[in-house]
Amino acid sequence: MTSVLEYLRLRGAPAFDSTSGADIGPLKPVNFFFGPNGSGKTTISRALADSTRFAGTTLEWHPTTGMLGIKVYNRDYVNTTLTPAGHLDGVFLLGETNAEIQTEIESLTGTGGLIATVKEGLAQRESSLAAKKREIEGVRTALKEAAWAKRDEVPGELREMFTGYNNSKDRLLDRLLEVAAANLSASEDFAALTSEAAAVLAEDAQPLQELPLGRGIRIEDAPGYSLLGVAVVGSGDVHLAPLIQQLGNADWVQHGRTHLEHANGVCPFCQQAVPSDLGEQLAAYFDRTYVEQMQQLAALNRHFETWAQEWTSYLDDLLARQGATEHINAERLATARATLERVIADARAQISAKLSGPSSILSVPDPSPQVEGVNAVVREANAAIQGFNLLLRNRSVAKKSLLDRCWVVFARVTLLAELSRYEGAMPGHLAGEHNLESQIETAKTDVRAKESRLRELQAKITSSKPIIDRINRLLDSVGFHSFSLAESTAVQDGYTLVRPNGDVATETLSEGERTFIAFLYFAQSLQGSPQDESEPNDLLAVIDDPISSLDSDVLYAVSTLVRRIVEDVAAGAGRVRQLLLMTHNAHFHKDVTYRPHGGPKLGSWKYGVVRKRSGQPSEVELRDDNPIQTAYGALWDEVKRSAERPSESAVGLQNTLRRILETYFKVLGGVDDPAIIAKFEGDEQVICRSLFTWVNAGSHSIFDDLDYSPTPSTVESNLRVFRRIFEEHGQIGHYRMMMGEPAEEIPAEEAAVEHQSGTETTE
């Protein structure tokens, strides 16, 4: 959420009281200050440019987050912006670019642009987050107060649980929530805990023995293990060996030998007579080596079976040991046991298959990882048993455990209803808070990305030529033709001033021209996006006396630019979010503070007067109404009052009308009185002639027309003729502006006349 400057606490600054200084505020989005030269206006602008310049000076923002960047236009700015040669530094935002890039820039920065839209959404979410945090704090406070009140419901012998929490409701709440998060329910009540409190632990409790670990096995070191990976077959020296090896049926032949002994010379399979030496050849084939290898495989089987039976007994007896069921994780143990038993069964099946078919090549899985899985569960149980034994040796630890359980009962029994309401409401609030924080972070990331994209586009716009073109178009838009800007031929991307006749005026800049060009440069900088990461996008613009020794054309141009800034602040467009304007020129002040009837809403304004007192410090007065008015404007106020209340119009209206005509048309010059008078007929022509006659007579006394008493009809006739004079002369826009009537944009020449007419200021 973007803040605005609410107060400038000015201390230690010249022109103001050296002790108390000046407190300038409360300020509004648009603020106009009027004061004579030397009253301290520039001091104020310098304090805003650098508050550390005057010790003790502070700036107060509301809200305190999202403070605006400050850009200050004053005489210091003019001196640093314009070099002696009149060259200006390039403005990186503006430049020669194609339509696609320009369209993207405008989509990011224009009225209702993407950056402004995202920031608006960000501000809304930040506001919602603040509201959500207040809701969360309300829920916390309700539980906190309930817990504080219900401490008295805890039995006296157990209230030691509140030691360290009796002086802080917040600490009590934090402890309560910590316990509640770790314990969803209570299995005890205060009655049980009270009976336990006398002794903390039973007197007959004895230390427990740690559980033994299961024995591992290195099956690869067992006799016969290496035979699993080779084919165990008979001798190759027998003439039957090639046939058996070719058929790969050594295991089948070995099994057939057991039947051959009882077959009476007939093959038990094909029922044909067998050779007389077949038994001898088979015995030679399955020689001593074969028998020894089979014996090794049988030994391997016995070794493994012995180990497997040990594990079965170990696992069956484990949970029967003292303290095992209380400290071992039965679920994890069951899982680890099932895994180990599957591996044992697999290994047993492989060894059995090898014994049945010794020529087969098999592998037995190593059960070591599964053994370690069971032992890991046992080690955890032993750690718990060690803790139990330590508890017996350390009664203070047991006491702490008791008090911790008291907290569980306090949370889940005593505060059951209150905690249930808290836990029912808080998840939704916290989820909403998290969601808003996530959205805010996303929006901030989006803003940074869009501003980064804008800077990427900026980087493509480095030439001074587009800046020159833009300023020249701006000068044309306000009807200013006394000079224009052009590219310097001596300095790359530099600027020169060119007169209407084409002469380069770099060496002949007047003070007024310097001031005006610097102000144009300043106005452009307000429209550009930040040039680096450290410069905020949203700005407080401070403008100190942009009207110096300027002519009426420049006055109107500057007034128009300032009023555009005022309109942008009111509309929330562009980068300027707050404006402080200071001037000593009453006509300029009147021009920029003019609010046309029926025109656009221009937001909330504040008016300030910086008073310079002889021999005393200056002071600043802020008001909601405009205290500055020109004498010329005061005459028009009399006309407006007469138009609103003709019957109450005082004597002197005609003299007031005459003085306005004299002042205004004298400035315009070349007025053809007879031609205007000729446009009227009858009584209106008489009134018109009398007004111009008095103008030419040069009377300035309010008593000139005291020899007659005007009636309401006379007043209305004079006002009607007075208006027509402006219409016939093509100056109706000025009339409407001064009477506060809706009008089209005021032409430049009328604003110039406004500037020149009248020199007095009332306050």
WODA-V819491 format. One record per pair of residues at least 12 apart in sequence whose C-alpha atoms are under 6 Angstrom apart, sorted by the first residue. I is the first residue (numbers start at 1). GAP is how many residues later the second one is. Records with the same first field share a line. If there is no record, write none. Layout:
I->GAP, GAP
This chain:
1->65, 122
2->64
3->59, 60, 63, 64
4->57, 58
5->56
6->19, 20, 21, 54, 55
7->17, 18, 19, 53
8->15, 16, 51
9->14, 48, 49
10->12, 47
11->45, 46
12->42, 43
13->41
15->25, 602, 603
16->601, 602
17->600
28->577, 578
29->549
30->548, 549, 575
31->549, 574, 575, 576
32->549, 575, 576
33->548, 549, 574, 575, 576
34->548, 549, 550, 575
35->549, 574, 575
36->548
39->573
49->23
68->470, 471, 472
69->467, 470, 471
70->469, 470
71->470
72->470
73->469, 470, 471
74->470
78->440
86->420
87->407, 408
88->406, 407
90->374
92->366, 369, 370
93->365, 435
94->367, 373
95->366, 368, 371
96->370
111->462
122->318, 321
144->29
161->242
185->227
186->223, 226
189->220
200->199
207->182
210->172
213->162
223->77
224->72, 73, 76
228->133, 134
229->132, 133
230->131
231->128, 129, 130
232->126, 127
233->126
234->51, 52, 56
235->50
238->47
251->106
327->54, 57
328->53
336->37, 38
340->30
347->17
463->30
464->29
468->17
472->12
478->79
483->15, 16, 17
484->13, 14
485->12, 13
512->36, 37, 38
538->37, 38
539->36, 37, 38
540->36, 38, 39
541->38
542->37, 38
543->38
544->38
545->37, 38
552->200
559->33
563->29
567->35
570->32, 33
587->168
596->144
597->143, 144, 145
598->144
606->18
607->15, 16, 17, 19
608->13, 14
609->12
627->136
628->134, 135
629->132, 133
630->130, 131
631->127, 129
632->126
646->66
647->65
652->50
658->33, 37
662->33
663->94
733->13
734->16
